[in-house]
Amino acid sequence: MENNQENKSKEEMVKEAVEEARKAASEAAEEQAGNPKQTGASEDGCGGPDAADTDSADTDGTDGSADSSTEEESAEDDRAGKKVKKFGKKPKKDKKDEKIEELTDRLTRQMAEFDNFRKRTDKEKSQMYEIGAKDIIEKILPVVDNFERGLDAASEEEKENPFVQGMDKIYKQLMTTLEEIGVKPIEAVGQEFNPDFHNAVMHVDDESLGENTVTEEFQKGYMYRDSVVRHSMVKVAN
């Protein structure tokens, strides 16, 4: 009887141990099902293949962006270098070329100055010649006046005299020479008074004549080319 009781007690102990083991296993399973994060965390902590792939992908992405940024910077540097070449300072010329340009510029300036000097000298010479010619003509005119007075004073009988005829020929030759060099008398009698050519020394009222008309000439006036050498001394009417 005692052996049977011991066997029953052993069987009951085994059954109780098995049930406790089942309960412990079921509780452990429930705990794992209720906390999946811990399982994923443990797997991540183990450093599985997915984590390695992710790290490698991240590393590859970083390297690609770095390479593209480096290429862009080099391209910008090339463009900046071209702009510097385009808008930078001009290259220095050779000293020989600079010397040639300097001498050429100096020669051009000297030629221009010489041409201006030549024109100015020619103009001054022309003016000096005209002034000198007018001075000589002005000194000759009294001789012409004396010839005219002497010939006008000769009577008709005296005009047949060879001496008077010779004086008349000299007078005509002198007037021809003056005319050839540009000397000509100013027209006065019958012309309208012009202060640029006439010098009024007398005035007369005469209704038969027009206003400001030259009625008489006391001394002939002469012009040399386009300038007056001597004004005509005249009498003006009205």
C-alpha positions in Angstrom: 0.0 0.0 0.0 2.8 2.4 0.8 4.5 1.7 -2.6 1.3 2.6 -4.5 1.0 5.8 -2.6 4.6 6.8 -3.3 4.1 6.1 -7.1 1.0 8.2 -7.2 2.7 11.1 -5.4 5.6 10.8 -8.0 3.2 10.9 -10.9 1.4 13.9 -9.5 4.7 15.7 -9.0 5.7 15.0 -12.6 2.3 16.2 -13.9 2.6 19.4 -11.8 6.2 20.0 -13.2 5.0 19.5 -16.8 2.0 21.9 -16.3 4.3 24.5 -14.7 6.7 24.2 -17.7 3.8 24.6 -20.1 2.6 27.7 -18.3 6.1 29.1 -18.3 6.5 28.5 -22.0 3.1 30.0 -22.8 3.8 33.1 -20.7 7.2 33.5 -22.5 5.4 33.2 -25.9 2.9 35.8 -24.9 5.5 38.2 -23.7 7.4 37.9 -27.1 4.1 38.4 -29.0 3.2 41.5 -26.9 6.7 43.2 -27.3 7.8 42.9 -31.0 10.0 46.1 -30.7 12.3 44.3 -28.4 12.7 41.5 -31.0 13.4 44.1 -33.8 15.8 46.0 -31.5 17.6 42.9 -30.7 17.9 42.0 -34.4 19.1 45.5 -35.2 21.6 45.3 -32.4 22.9 42.2 -33.9 23.7 44.2 -37.1 22.0 42.1 -39.7 22.5 42.3 -43.5 19.8 45.0 -43.9 21.7 47.4 -41.7 24.9 46.8 -43.6 23.2 47.4 -46.9 21.7 50.6 -45.6 25.0 51.8 -44.3 26.7 51.0 -47.6 23.9 52.8 -49.6 24.2 55.8 -47.4 28.0 55.8 -47.9 27.6 55.5 -51.6 25.1 58.4 -51.8 27.4 60.6 -49.9 30.3 59.8 -52.1 28.2 60.5 -55.3 27.1 63.9 -54.1 30.7 64.8 -53.2 31.9 63.9 -56.6 29.1 65.9 -58.4 29.8 69.0 -56.2 33.6 68.7 -57.0 32.8 68.6 -60.8 30.5 71.7 -60.5 33.2 73.6 -58.6 35.8 72.8 -61.2 33.5 73.9 -64.0 32.9 77.2 -62.2 36.6 77.6 -61.8 37.1 77.1 -65.5 34.4 79.7 -66.3 35.9 82.1 -63.9 39.3 81.6 -65.5 37.9 82.4 -68.9 36.2 85.5 -67.7 39.5 86.7 -66.2 41.3 86.1 -69.5 38.5 87.9 -71.4 38.1 90.9 -69.1 41.6 91.0 -67.6 44.4 93.3 -68.4 45.7 93.4 -72.0 49.0 91.7 -72.6 51.9 94.0 -72.6 53.3 95.0 -76.0 56.8 94.4 -77.0 59.2 97.3 -76.3 60.1 97.5 -79.9 56.4 97.9 -81.0 55.9 100.6 -78.3 59.0 102.4 -79.6 57.7 102.2 -83.2 54.3 103.5 -82.2 55.9 106.4 -80.2 58.1 107.4 -83.1 55.2 107.1 -85.6 53.0 109.3 -83.4 55.9 111.9 -83.0 56.5 112.0 -86.8 52.8 112.5 -87.5 52.6 115.4 -85.0 55.7 117.0 -86.5 54.3 116.7 -90.0 51.1 118.3 -89.0 52.9 121.1 -87.2 55.1 121.6 -90.3 52.1 121.8 -92.5 50.5 124.4 -90.3 53.7 126.4 -90.1 54.0 126.3 -93.9 50.4 127.6 -94.4 50.8 130.2 -91.7 54.1 131.3 -93.3 52.6 131.5 -96.8 49.7 133.6 -95.4 52.1 136.0 -93.6 54.3 136.3 -96.7 51.2 137.1 -98.8 50.1 139.7 -96.3 53.6 141.2 -96.0 53.9 141.3 -99.8 50.5 143.1 -100.1 51.5 145.6 -97.4 54.8 146.3 -99.1 53.1 146.6 -102.5 50.5 149.0 -101.1 53.3 151.1 -99.5 55.2 151.4 -102.8 52.0 152.2 -104.8 51.1 154.8 -102.3 54.5 156.5 -102.9 54.1 156.3 -106.7 50.6 157.8 -106.8 51.8 161.4 -106.2 54.0 161.0 -109.3 51.0 159.9 -111.2 49.1 163.0 -109.9 51.9 165.3 -111.1 51.8 163.7 -114.6 48.1 164.3 -114.8 48.3 167.9 -113.6 51.1 168.7 -116.1 49.2 167.2 -119.0 46.0 168.9 -118.1 47.8 172.2 -117.9 49.1 171.9 -121.4 47.2 173.8 -124.1 46.1 172.3 -127.4 49.1 173.9 -129.2 51.5 172.6 -126.5 50.1 169.1 -126.9 51.7 168.9 -130.3 55.1 169.6 -128.7 57.3 166.4 -128.8 58.2 166.9 -125.1 54.5 167.0 -124.1 53.8 163.9 -126.3 56.8 162.1 -124.7 55.4 162.9 -121.2 52.0 161.6 -122.2 53.5 158.3 -123.4 55.4 157.9 -120.1 52.2 158.6 -118.2 50.3 156.0 -120.2 53.1 153.4 -119.8 53.1 154.0 -116.1 49.4 153.5 -115.8 49.5 150.3 -117.9 52.2 148.9 -115.6 50.1 149.8 -112.5 47.1 148.2 -114.0 49.0 145.0 -114.7 50.0 144.6 -111.1 46.4 145.1 -109.9 46.2 148.9 -109.4 43.1 150.6 -110.8 41.4 154.0 -110.2 38.2 154.2 -108.2 35.2 155.5 -110.1 33.8 158.6 -108.5 32.0 161.2 -110.6 28.4 160.3 -111.2 28.5 157.5 -108.7 26.6 157.3 -105.4 28.7 158.3 -102.4 30.3 155.3 -100.7 32.4 156.0 -97.5 34.4 152.8 -98.2 35.8 154.4 -101.4 35.1 158.1 -101.2 36.2 160.9 -98.9 33.7 163.8 -99.0 35.5 167.1 -98.5 32.8 169.3 -99.9 29.0 169.4 -100.1 26.7 171.1 -102.5 22.9 171.4 -102.8 21.7 170.8 -106.4 18.2 169.8 -107.2 19.1 168.6 -110.6 21.3 165.8 -109.1 20.3 162.8 -107.2 20.8 162.4 -103.4 24.4 161.6 -102.2 25.8 161.8 -105.8 29.5 162.6 -106.4 29.6 165.7 -108.5 33.4 166.4 -108.7 36.6 164.6 -107.9 39.6 166.5 -106.5 42.0 163.7 -106.2 41.8 160.2 -107.7 41.5 157.2 -105.5 43.1 153.9 -106.2 42.7 150.3 -105.2 45.2 147.5 -105.1 43.4 144.2 -105.8 40.5 144.3 -103.3 41.8 146.8 -100.9 41.8 150.6 -101.0 45.2 152.3 -101.3 43.9 155.8 -101.3 40.3 157.2 -101.0 38.9 159.5 -103.6 38.6 163.2 -102.5 35.2 164.2 -103.8 32.3 166.7 -103.6 28.9 165.3 -102.9 25.5 166.8 -103.8 22.4 166.8 -101.6 
